[in-house]
Amino acid sequence: MSVWEVRLSTSRNVPYFFNRETNQSVWDTPPGLSPSDLLSLPGAELLSGGGSGGGSAGARPSKVRASHLLVKHSGSRRPSSWKEKSITRSKEDAVALLRRYETQIGGSTDKFAELARANSDCSSHDHGGDLGWFTPGQMQKPFEDAAYALKVGQISDVVSTDSGVHLILRTG
């Protein structure tokens, strides 16, 4: 059983993590907690917008948290990454690569983070693809729409943006 629980900040109206043993509070996901661990924490429903501003059931939350696995292609806005100075693959090849990752992930949030760390063309790879919390207007529209449409723990189909092609895992 984890010593962590999720609570809602009354000043910021966003979830944070509280360690019941040390009384430590942190905004970012505590080290060692996988996306699946997050879903089992007391208060985890706050990560899905359940405590962020009320509204009717099914209403779009004011913010979401997501991770992604990005594969860039030659038509991407910036066709380079930490892995490759010049990315020359076609968009079709990028989608095919992402589909192979999707098969390996098989719905596992832990495998998603592992593959994002090793393969994502985004600097978020250092954090297993975690992009943190974001609100409408902060991400490219196709990415935002896909992330907001997901339930916590759910992985998107392939999403195409100016940055490349993504698999998105909603984590909060």
Beta strands, then each sheet from edge to edge (+ up, - down):
strand 1: 4-8
strand 2: 15-19
strand 3: 25-26
strand 4: 64-71
strand 5: 130-134
strand 6: 159-161
strand 7: 164-170
sheet 1: 1+ 2- 3+
sheet 2: 5+ 4- 7+ 6-
end
